[in-house]
């Protein structure tokens, strides 16, 4: 049975566990994502291009969903 990934809820849980706001968690995820997205290594860039998203760059929720879906299926998300 396929599990539904609820990235919004995951962010809420992290915020609650860390004692910070949801906005702070999203901000920190975005900062980490920007570090990766700005990496000039072609291998890293190719990995980021595999992340499905509606816009030019993924949202934190899109990244969480992408990663969790692959990990849940036992697939390396960047293979």
mmCIF file as gemmi writes it, N, C-alpha and C atoms, coordinates in Angstrom:
data_model
loop_
_atom_site.group_PDB
_atom_site.id
_atom_site.type_symbol
_atom_site.label_atom_id
_atom_site.label_alt_id
_atom_site.label_comp_id
_atom_site.label_asym_id
_atom_site.label_entity_id
_atom_site.label_seq_id
_atom_site.pdbx_PDB_ins_code
_atom_site.Cartn_x
_atom_site.Cartn_y
_atom_site.Cartn_z
_atom_site.occupancy
_atom_site.B_iso_or_equiv
_atom_site.pdbx_formal_charge
_atom_site.auth_seq_id
_atom_site.auth_asym_id
_atom_site.pdbx_PDB_model_num
ATOM 1 N N . UNK Axp A 1 ? 0.835 -1.173 0 1 0 ? 1 A 1
ATOM 2 C CA . UNK Axp A 1 ? 0 0 0 1 0 ? 1 A 1
ATOM 3 C C . UNK Axp A 1 ? 0.891 1.251 0 1 0 ? 1 A 1
ATOM 4 N N . UNK Axp A 2 ? 0.6 2.166 -0.898 1 0 ? 2 A 1
ATOM 5 C CA . UNK Axp A 2 ? 1.396 3.381 -1.038 1 0 ? 2 A 1
ATOM 6 C C . UNK Axp A 2 ? 0.985 4.401 0.032 1 0 ? 2 A 1
ATOM 7 N N . UNK Axp A 3 ? 1.986 4.928 0.735 1 0 ? 3 A 1
ATOM 8 C CA . UNK Axp A 3 ? 1.726 5.932 1.757 1 0 ? 3 A 1
ATOM 9 C C . UNK Axp A 3 ? 1.69 7.307 1.12 1 0 ? 3 A 1
ATOM 10 N N . UNK Axp A 4 ? 0.806 8.17 1.621 1 0 ? 4 A 1
ATOM 11 C CA . UNK Axp A 4 ? 0.767 9.549 1.159 1 0 ? 4 A 1
ATOM 12 C C . UNK Axp A 4 ? 1.789 10.343 1.965 1 0 ? 4 A 1
ATOM 13 N N . UNK Axp A 5 ? 2.632 11.059 1.26 1 0 ? 5 A 1
ATOM 14 C CA . UNK Axp A 5 ? 3.644 11.868 1.913 1 0 ? 5 A 1
ATOM 15 C C . UNK Axp A 5 ? 3.026 13.228 2.238 1 0 ? 5 A 1
ATOM 16 N N . UNK Axp A 6 ? 3.033 13.606 3.501 1 0 ? 6 A 1
ATOM 17 C CA . UNK Axp A 6 ? 2.493 14.896 3.916 1 0 ? 6 A 1
ATOM 18 C C . UNK Axp A 6 ? 3.656 15.772 4.382 1 0 ? 6 A 1
ATOM 19 N N . UNK Axp A 7 ? 4.253 16.463 3.417 1 0 ? 7 A 1
ATOM 20 C CA . UNK Axp A 7 ? 5.423 17.291 3.703 1 0 ? 7 A 1
ATOM 21 C C . UNK Axp A 7 ? 5.083 18.46 4.615 1 0 ? 7 A 1
ATOM 22 N N . UNK Axp A 8 ? 3.907 19.006 4.455 1 0 ? 8 A 1
ATOM 23 C CA . UNK Axp A 8 ? 3.488 20.124 5.311 1 0 ? 8 A 1
ATOM 24 C C . UNK Axp A 8 ? 3.452 19.663 6.768 1 0 ? 8 A 1
ATOM 25 N N . UNK Axp A 9 ? 2.899 18.505 6.992 1 0 ? 9 A 1
ATOM 26 C CA . UNK Axp A 9 ? 2.821 17.956 8.353 1 0 ? 9 A 1
ATOM 27 C C . UNK Axp A 9 ? 4.222 17.644 8.887 1 0 ? 9 A 1
ATOM 28 N N . UNK Axp A 10 ? 5.088 17.146 8.026 1 0 ? 10 A 1
ATOM 29 C CA . UNK Axp A 10 ? 6.467 16.858 8.44 1 0 ? 10 A 1
ATOM 30 C C . UNK Axp A 10 ? 7.155 18.13 8.932 1 0 ? 10 A 1
ATOM 31 N N . UNK Axp A 11 ? 6.968 19.215 8.219 1 0 ? 11 A 1
ATOM 32 C CA . UNK Axp A 11 ? 7.561 20.494 8.623 1 0 ? 11 A 1
ATOM 33 C C . UNK Axp A 11 ? 6.968 20.966 9.946 1 0 ? 11 A 1
ATOM 34 N N . UNK Axp A 12 ? 5.668 20.778 10.116 1 0 ? 12 A 1
ATOM 35 C CA . UNK Axp A 12 ? 5.02 21.164 11.374 1 0 ? 12 A 1
ATOM 36 C C . UNK Axp A 12 ? 5.583 20.361 12.544 1 0 ? 12 A 1
ATOM 37 N N . UNK Axp A 13 ? 5.795 19.078 12.329 1 0 ? 13 A 1
ATOM 38 C CA . UNK Axp A 13 ? 6.33 18.222 13.392 1 0 ? 13 A 1
ATOM 39 C C . UNK Axp A 13 ? 7.751 18.644 13.753 1 0 ? 13 A 1
ATOM 40 N N . UNK Axp A 14 ? 8.564 18.931 12.749 1 0 ? 14 A 1
ATOM 41 C CA . UNK Axp A 14 ? 9.936 19.385 13.006 1 0 ? 14 A 1
ATOM 42 C C . UNK Axp A 14 ? 9.911 20.681 13.81 1 0 ? 14 A 1
ATOM 43 N N . UNK Axp A 15 ? 9.067 21.612 13.406 1 0 ? 15 A 1
ATOM 44 C CA . UNK Axp A 15 ? 8.97 22.896 14.114 1 0 ? 15 A 1
ATOM 45 C C . UNK Axp A 15 ? 8.595 22.676 15.579 1 0 ? 15 A 1
ATOM 46 N N . UNK Axp A 16 ? 7.618 21.824 15.8 1 0 ? 16 A 1
ATOM 47 C CA . UNK Axp A 16 ? 7.167 21.549 17.16 1 0 ? 16 A 1
ATOM 48 C C . UNK Axp A 16 ? 8.29 20.906 17.98 1 0 ? 16 A 1
ATOM 49 N N . UNK Axp A 17 ? 8.977 19.923 17.405 1 0 ? 17 A 1
ATOM 50 C CA . UNK Axp A 17 ? 10.053 19.239 18.126 1 0 ? 17 A 1
ATOM 51 C C . UNK Axp A 17 ? 11.223 20.166 18.423 1 0 ? 17 A 1
ATOM 52 N N . UNK Axp A 18 ? 11.5 21.094 17.508 1 0 ? 18 A 1
ATOM 53 C CA . UNK Axp A 18 ? 12.633 22.01 17.682 1 0 ? 18 A 1
ATOM 54 C C . UNK Axp A 18 ? 12.262 23.28 18.449 1 0 ? 18 A 1
ATOM 55 N N . UNK Axp A 19 ? 10.97 23.482 18.687 1 0 ? 19 A 1
ATOM 56 C CA . UNK Axp A 19 ? 10.52 24.661 19.417 1 0 ? 19 A 1
ATOM 57 C C . UNK Axp A 19 ? 10.653 25.952 18.618 1 0 ? 19 A 1
ATOM 58 N N . UNK Axp A 20 ? 10.483 25.839 17.301 1 0 ? 20 A 1
ATOM 59 C CA . UNK Axp A 20 ? 10.563 27.004 16.429 1 0 ? 20 A 1
ATOM 60 C C . UNK Axp A 20 ? 9.306 27.066 15.568 1 0 ? 20 A 1
ATOM 61 N N . UNK Axp A 21 ? 9.181 28.131 14.802 1 0 ? 21 A 1
ATOM 62 C CA . UNK Axp A 21 ? 8.007 28.274 13.938 1 0 ? 21 A 1
ATOM 63 C C . UNK Axp A 21 ? 8.182 27.462 12.653 1 0 ? 21 A 1
ATOM 64 N N . UNK Axp A 22 ? 7.062 27.195 12.024 1 0 ? 22 A 1
ATOM 65 C CA . UNK Axp A 22 ? 7.063 26.535 10.721 1 0 ? 22 A 1
ATOM 66 C C . UNK Axp A 22 ? 7.86 27.381 9.722 1 0 ? 22 A 1
ATOM 67 N N . UNK Axp A 23 ? 7.696 28.693 9.805 1 0 ? 23 A 1
ATOM 68 C CA . UNK Axp A 23 ? 8.413 29.595 8.899 1 0 ? 23 A 1
ATOM 69 C C . UNK Axp A 23 ? 9.927 29.461 9.071 1 0 ? 23 A 1
ATOM 70 N N . UNK Axp A 24 ? 10.372 29.28 10.316 1 0 ? 24 A 1
ATOM 71 C CA . UNK Axp A 24 ? 11.808 29.123 10.577 1 0 ? 24 A 1
ATOM 72 C C . UNK Axp A 24 ? 12.323 27.816 9.979 1 0 ? 24 A 1
ATOM 73 N N . UNK Axp A 25 ? 11.558 26.755 10.113 1 0 ? 25 A 1
ATOM 74 C CA . UNK Axp A 25 ? 11.962 25.464 9.539 1 0 ? 25 A 1
ATOM 75 C C . UNK Axp A 25 ? 12.047 25.59 8.021 1 0 ? 25 A 1
ATOM 76 N N . UNK Axp A 26 ? 11.037 26.185 7.4 1 0 ? 26 A 1
ATOM 77 C CA . UNK Axp A 26 ? 11.045 26.364 5.941 1 0 ? 26 A 1
ATOM 78 C C . UNK Axp A 26 ? 12.241 27.225 5.517 1 0 ? 26 A 1
ATOM 79 N N . UNK Axp A 27 ? 12.543 28.261 6.284 1 0 ? 27 A 1
ATOM 80 C CA . UNK Axp A 27 ? 13.672 29.144 5.979 1 0 ? 27 A 1
ATOM 81 C C . UNK Axp A 27 ? 14.982 28.368 6.009 1 0 ? 27 A 1
ATOM 82 N N . UNK Axp A 28 ? 15.172 27.55 7.034 1 0 ? 28 A 1
ATOM 83 C CA . UNK Axp A 28 ? 16.4 26.774 7.159 1 0 ? 28 A 1
ATOM 84 C C . UNK Axp A 28 ? 16.525 25.736 6.04 1 0 ? 28 A 1
ATOM 85 N N . UNK Axp A 29 ? 15.419 25.114 5.678 1 0 ? 29 A 1
ATOM 86 C CA . UNK Axp A 29 ? 15.445 24.151 4.567 1 0 ? 29 A 1
ATOM 87 C C . UNK Axp A 29 ? 15.799 24.874 3.269 1 0 ? 29 A 1
ATOM 88 N N . UNK Axp A 30 ? 15.201 26.049 3.062 1 0 ? 30 A 1
ATOM 89 C CA . UNK Axp A 30 ? 15.503 26.824 1.848 1 0 ? 30 A 1
ATOM 90 C C . UNK Axp A 30 ? 16.976 27.218 1.786 1 0 ? 30 A 1
ATOM 91 N N . UNK Axp A 31 ? 17.546 27.619 2.913 1 0 ? 31 A 1
ATOM 92 C CA . UNK Axp A 31 ? 18.966 27.977 2.94 1 0 ? 31 A 1
ATOM 93 C C . UNK Axp A 31 ? 19.846 26.778 2.575 1 0 ? 31 A 1
ATOM 94 N N . UNK Axp A 32 ? 19.514 25.624 3.108 1 0 ? 32 A 1
ATOM 95 C CA . UNK Axp A 32 ? 20.275 24.413 2.781 1 0 ? 32 A 1
ATOM 96 C C . UNK Axp A 32 ? 20.108 24.056 1.308 1 0 ? 32 A 1
ATOM 97 N N . UNK Axp A 33 ? 18.892 24.21 0.806 1 0 ? 33 A 1
ATOM 98 C CA . UNK Axp A 33 ? 18.64 23.928 -0.602 1 0 ? 33 A 1
ATOM 99 C C . UNK Axp A 33 ? 19.431 24.881 -1.499 1 0 ? 33 A 1
ATOM 100 N N . UNK Axp A 34 ? 19.469 26.149 -1.149 1 0 ? 34 A 1
ATOM 101 C CA . UNK Axp A 34 ? 20.207 27.131 -1.952 1 0 ? 34 A 1
ATOM 102 C C . UNK Axp A 34 ? 21.688 26.791 -2.02 1 0 ? 34 A 1
ATOM 103 N N . UNK Axp A 35 ? 22.235 26.312 -0.915 1 0 ? 35 A 1
ATOM 104 C CA . UNK Axp A 35 ? 23.646 25.913 -0.914 1 0 ? 35 A 1
ATOM 105 C C . UNK Axp A 35 ? 23.873 24.806 -1.941 1 0 ? 35 A 1
ATOM 106 N N . UNK Axp A 36 ? 22.963 23.877 -2.005 1 0 ? 36 A 1
ATOM 107 C CA . UNK Axp A 36 ? 23.086 22.802 -2.985 1 0 ? 36 A 1
ATOM 108 C C . UNK Axp A 36 ? 22.799 23.259 -4.394 1 0 ? 36 A 1
ATOM 109 N N . UNK Axp A 37 ? 21.771 24.053 -4.554 1 0 ? 37 A 1
ATOM 110 C CA . UNK Axp A 37 ? 21.392 24.541 -5.887 1 0 ? 37 A 1
ATOM 111 C C . UNK Axp A 37 ? 22.459 25.429 -6.505 1 0 ? 37 A 1
ATOM 112 N N . UNK Axp A 38 ? 23.216 26.129 -5.686 1 0 ? 38 A 1
ATOM 113 C CA . UNK Axp A 38 ? 24.261 27.032 -6.181 1 0 ? 38 A 1
ATOM 114 C C . UNK Axp A 38 ? 25.595 26.322 -6.395 1 0 ? 38 A 1
ATOM 115 N N . UNK Axp A 39 ? 25.674 25.061 -6.013 1 0 ? 39 A 1
ATOM 116 C CA . UNK Axp A 39 ? 26.904 24.301 -6.184 1 0 ? 39 A 1
ATOM 117 C C . UNK Axp A 39 ? 27.181 24.147 -7.681 1 0 ? 39 A 1
ATOM 118 N N . UNK Axp A 40 ? 28.387 24.455 -8.104 1 0 ? 40 A 1
ATOM 119 C CA . UNK Axp A 40 ? 28.742 24.417 -9.524 1 0 ? 40 A 1
ATOM 120 C C . UNK Axp A 40 ? 29.163 23.026 -10.015 1 0 ? 40 A 1
ATOM 121 N N . UNK Axp A 41 ? 29.295 22.08 -9.104 1 0 ? 41 A 1
ATOM 122 C CA . UNK Axp A 41 ? 29.674 20.72 -9.492 1 0 ? 41 A 1
ATOM 123 C C . UNK Axp A 41 ? 28.6 20.134 -10.413 1 0 ? 41 A 1
ATOM 124 N N . UNK Axp A 42 ? 28.973 19.695 -11.626 1 0 ? 42 A 1
ATOM 125 C CA . UNK Axp A 42 ? 27.993 19.152 -12.572 1 0 ? 42 A 1
ATOM 126 C C . UNK Axp A 42 ? 27.231 17.941 -12.031 1 0 ? 42 A 1
ATOM 127 N N . UNK Axp A 43 ? 27.87 17.136 -11.189 1 0 ? 43 A 1
ATOM 128 C CA . UNK Axp A 43 ? 27.196 15.975 -10.601 1 0 ? 43 A 1
ATOM 129 C C . UNK Axp A 43 ? 26.086 16.444 -9.662 1 0 ? 43 A 1
ATOM 130 N N . UNK Axp A 44 ? 26.386 17.44 -8.859 1 0 ? 44 A 1
ATOM 131 C CA . UNK Axp A 44 ? 25.387 17.991 -7.933 1 0 ? 44 A 1
ATOM 132 C C . UNK Axp A 44 ? 24.249 18.634 -8.721 1 0 ? 44 A 1
ATOM 133 N N . UNK Axp A 45 ? 24.575 19.388 -9.741 1 0 ? 45 A 1
ATOM 134 C CA . UNK Axp A 45 ? 23.548 20.033 -10.573 1 0 ? 45 A 1
ATOM 135 C C . UNK Axp A 45 ? 22.637 18.987 -11.217 1 0 ? 45 A 1
ATOM 136 N N . UNK Axp A 46 ? 23.21 17.893 -11.692 1 0 ? 46 A 1
ATOM 137 C CA . UNK Axp A 46 ? 22.411 16.825 -12.305 1 0 ? 46 A 1
ATOM 138 C C . UNK Axp A 46 ? 21.456 16.209 -11.286 1 0 ? 46 A 1
ATOM 139 N N . UNK Axp A 47 ? 21.906 16.077 -10.056 1 0 ? 47 A 1
ATOM 140 C CA . UNK Axp A 47 ? 21.037 15.534 -9 1 0 ? 47 A 1
ATOM 141 C C . UNK Axp A 47 ? 19.86 16.458 -8.737 1 0 ? 47 A 1
ATOM 142 N N . UNK Axp A 48 ? 20.119 17.763 -8.671 1 0 ? 48 A 1
ATOM 143 C CA . UNK Axp A 48 ? 19.032 18.708 -8.417 1 0 ? 48 A 1
ATOM 144 C C . UNK Axp A 48 ? 18.024 18.72 -9.557 1 0 ? 48 A 1
ATOM 145 N N . UNK Axp A 49 ? 18.486 18.489 -10.767 1 0 ? 49 A 1
ATOM 146 C CA . UNK Axp A 49 ? 17.571 18.481 -11.929 1 0 ? 49 A 1
ATOM 147 C C . UNK Axp A 49 ? 16.602 17.31 -11.881 1 0 ? 49 A 1
ATOM 148 N N . UNK Axp A 50 ? 16.928 16.282 -11.124 1 0 ? 50 A 1
ATOM 149 C CA . UNK Axp A 50 ? 16.045 15.124 -10.986 1 0 ? 50 A 1
ATOM 150 C C . UNK Axp A 50 ? 14.861 15.395 -10.059 1 0 ? 50 A 1
ATOM 151 N N . UNK Axp A 51 ? 14.964 16.411 -9.233 1 0 ? 51 A 1
ATOM 152 C CA . UNK Axp A 51 ? 13.898 16.714 -8.266 1 0 ? 51 A 1
ATOM 153 C C . UNK Axp A 51 ? 12.715 17.319 -9.017 1 0 ? 51 A 1
ATOM 154 N N . UNK Axp A 52 ? 11.58 16.659 -8.933 1 0 ? 52 A 1
ATOM 155 C CA . UNK Axp A 52 ? 10.392 17.153 -9.617 1 0 ? 52 A 1
ATOM 156 C C . UNK Axp A 52 ? 9.803 18.336 -8.859 1 0 ? 52 A 1
ATOM 157 N N . UNK Axp A 53 ? 9.477 19.374 -9.626 1 0 ? 53 A 1
ATOM 158 C CA . UNK Axp A 53 ? 8.873 20.563 -9.021 1 0 ? 53 A 1
ATOM 159 C C . UNK Axp A 53 ? 8.072 21.32 -10.067 1 0 ? 53 A 1
ATOM 160 N N . UNK Axp A 54 ? 7.168 22.154 -9.59 1 0 ? 54 A 1
ATOM 161 C CA . UNK Axp A 54 ? 6.315 22.928 -10.486 1 0 ? 54 A 1
ATOM 162 C C . UNK Axp A 54 ? 7.005 24.179 -11.008 1 0 ? 54 A 1
ATOM 163 N N . UNK Axp A 55 ? 7.903 24.737 -10.22 1 0 ? 55 A 1
ATOM 164 C CA . UNK Axp A 55 ? 8.596 25.956 -10.602 1 0 ? 55 A 1
ATOM 165 C C . UNK Axp A 55 ? 10.023 25.675 -11.043 1 0 ? 55 A 1
ATOM 166 N N . UNK Axp A 56 ? 10.807 26.746 -11.068 1 0 ? 56 A 1
ATOM 167 C CA . UNK Axp A 56 ? 12.209 26.619 -11.465 1 0 ? 56 A 1
ATOM 168 C C . UNK Axp A 56 ? 13.03 25.871 -10.416 1 0 ? 56 A 1
ATOM 169 N N . UNK Axp A 57 ? 12.707 26.103 -9.154 1 0 ? 57 A 1
ATOM 170 C CA . UNK Axp A 57 ? 13.364 25.388 -8.055 1 0 ? 57 A 1
ATOM 171 C C . UNK Axp A 57 ? 12.28 24.779 -7.163 1 0 ? 57 A 1
ATOM 172 N N . UNK Axp A 58 ? 12.599 23.66 -6.531 1 0 ? 58 A 1
ATOM 173 C CA . UNK Axp A 58 ? 11.592 23.037 -5.675 1 0 ? 58 A 1
ATOM 174 C C . UNK Axp A 58 ? 11.337 23.83 -4.396 1 0 ? 58 A 1
ATOM 175 N N . UNK Axp A 59 ? 10.144 23.681 -3.894 1 0 ? 59 A 1
ATOM 176 C CA . UNK Axp A 59 ? 9.821 24.214 -2.575 1 0 ? 59 A 1
ATOM 177 C C . UNK Axp A 59 ? 10.33 23.202 -1.549 1 0 ? 59 A 1
ATOM 178 N N . UNK Axp A 60 ? 10.447 23.606 -0.293 1 0 ? 60 A 1
ATOM 179 C CA . UNK Axp A 60 ? 10.829 22.611 0.721 1 0 ? 60 A 1
ATOM 180 C C . UNK Axp A 60 ? 9.883 21.409 0.719 1 0 ? 60 A 1
ATOM 181 N N . UNK Axp A 61 ? 8.596 21.666 0.54 1 0 ? 61 A 1
ATOM 182 C CA . UNK Axp A 61 ? 7.618 20.58 0.529 1 0 ? 61 A 1
ATOM 183 C C . UNK Axp A 61 ? 7.837 19.647 -0.665 1 0 ? 61 A 1
ATOM 184 N N . UNK Axp A 62 ? 8.144 20.218 -1.824 1 0 ? 62 A 1
ATOM 185 C CA . UNK Axp A 62 ? 8.397 19.39 -3.001 1 0 ? 62 A 1
ATOM 186 C C . UNK Axp A 62 ? 9.644 18.538 -2.809 1 0 ? 62 A 1
ATOM 187 N N . UNK Axp A 63 ? 10.672 19.113 -2.213 1 0 ? 63 A 1
ATOM 188 C CA . UNK Axp A 63 ? 11.902 18.348 -1.969 1 0 ? 63 A 1
ATOM 189 C C . UNK Axp A 63 ? 11.65 17.219 -0.976 1 0 ? 63 A 1
ATOM 190 N N . UNK Axp A 64 ? 10.952 17.518 0.104 1 0 ? 64 A 1
ATOM 191 C CA . UNK Axp A 64 ? 10.637 16.489 1.103 1 0 ? 64 A 1
ATOM 192 C C . UNK Axp A 64 ? 9.834 15.365 0.46 1 0 ? 64 A 1
ATOM 193 N N . UNK Axp A 65 ? 8.837 15.716 -0.324 1 0 ? 65 A 1
ATOM 194 C CA . UNK Axp A 65 ? 7.995 14.715 -0.983 1 0 ? 65 A 1
ATOM 195 C C . UNK Axp A 65 ? 8.82 13.858 -1.938 1 0 ? 65 A 1
ATOM 196 N N . UNK Axp A 66 ? 9.662 14.501 -2.741 1 0 ? 66 A 1
ATOM 197 C CA . UNK Axp A 66 ? 10.516 13.778 -3.684 1 0 ? 66 A 1
ATOM 198 C C . UNK Axp A 66 ? 11.424 12.791 -2.952 1 0 ? 66 A 1
ATOM 199 N N . UNK Axp A 67 ? 12.118 13.283 -1.944 1 0 ? 67 A 1
ATOM 200 C CA . UNK Axp A 67 ? 13.055 12.432 -1.21 1 0 ? 67 A 1
ATOM 201 C C . UNK Axp A 67 ? 12.337 11.301 -0.47 1 0 ? 67 A 1
ATOM 202 N N . UNK Axp A 68 ? 11.268 11.643 0.224 1 0 ? 68 A 1
ATOM 203 C CA . UNK Axp A 68 ? 10.544 10.643 1.014 1 0 ? 68 A 1
ATOM 204 C C . UNK Axp A 68 ? 9.931 9.565 0.127 1 0 ? 68 A 1
ATOM 205 N N . UNK Axp A 69 ? 9.412 9.942 -1.018 1 0 ? 69 A 1
ATOM 206 C CA . UNK Axp A 69 ? 8.814 8.97 -1.938 1 0 ? 69 A 1
ATOM 207 C C . UNK Axp A 69 ? 9.859 7.971 -2.411 1 0 ? 69 A 1
ATOM 208 N N . UNK Axp A 70 ? 11.033 8.469 -2.76 1 0 ? 70 A 1
ATOM 209 C CA . UNK Axp A 70 ? 12.09 7.58 -3.234 1 0 ? 70 A 1
ATOM 210 C C . UNK Axp A 70 ? 12.633 6.696 -2.109 1 0 ? 70 A 1
ATOM 211 N N . UNK Axp A 71 ? 12.89 7.303 -0.971 1 0 ? 71 A 1
ATOM 212 C CA . UNK Axp A 71 ? 13.424 6.526 0.158 1 0 ? 71 A 1
ATOM 213 C C . UNK Axp A 71 ? 12.423 5.472 0.603 1 0 ? 71 A 1
ATOM 214 N N . UNK Axp A 72 ? 11.14 5.843 0.645 1 0 ? 72 A 1
ATOM 215 C CA . UNK Axp A 72 ? 10.094 4.908 1.052 1 0 ? 72 A 1
ATOM 216 C C . UNK Axp A 72 ? 10.027 3.704 0.105 1 0 ? 72 A 1
ATOM 217 N N . UNK Axp A 73 ? 10.324 3.952 -1.174 1 0 ? 73 A 1
ATOM 218 C CA . UNK Axp A 73 ? 10.302 2.88 -2.167 1 0 ? 73 A 1
ATOM 219 C C . UNK Axp A 73 ? 11.633 2.123 -2.228 1 0 ? 73 A 1
ATOM 220 N N . UNK Axp A 74 ? 12.593 2.534 -1.407 1 0 ? 74 A 1
ATOM 221 C CA . UNK Axp A 74 ? 13.881 1.869 -1.391 1 0 ? 74 A 1
ATOM 222 C C . UNK Axp A 74 ? 14.757 2.247 -2.578 1 0 ? 74 A 1
ATOM 223 N N . UNK Axp A 75 ? 14.499 3.42 -3.145 1 0 ? 75 A 1
ATOM 224 C CA . UNK Axp A 75 ? 15.243 3.893 -4.321 1 0 ? 75 A 1
ATOM 225 C C . UNK Axp A 75 ? 16.133 5.061 -3.914 1 0 ? 75 A 1
ATOM 226 N N . UNK Axp A 76 ? 17.373 5.041 -4.354 1 0 ? 76 A 1
ATOM 227 C CA . UNK Axp A 76 ? 18.256 6.165 -4.122 1 0 ? 76 A 1
ATOM 228 C C . UNK Axp A 76 ? 17.728 7.333 -4.963 1 0 ? 76 A 1
ATOM 229 N N . UNK Axp A 77 ? 17.311 8.426 -4.34 1 0 ? 77 A 1
ATOM 230 C CA . UNK Axp A 77 ? 16.691 9.524 -5.085 1 0 ? 77 A 1
ATOM 231 C C . UNK Axp A 77 ? 17.626 10.195 -6.087 1 0 ? 77 A 1
ATOM 232 N N . UNK Axp A 78 ? 18.917 9.974 -5.957 1 0 ? 78 A 1
ATOM 233 C CA . UNK Axp A 78 ? 19.855 10.638 -6.849 1 0 ? 78 A 1
ATOM 234 C C . UNK Axp A 78 ? 20.685 9.657 -7.67 1 0 ? 78 A 1
ATOM 235 N N . UNK Axp A 79 ? 20.261 8.409 -7.708 1 0 ? 79 A 1
ATOM 236 C CA . UNK Axp A 79 ? 21.015 7.403 -8.486 1 0 ? 79 A 1
ATOM 237 C C . UNK Axp A 79 ? 20.814 7.624 -9.97 1 0 ? 79 A 1
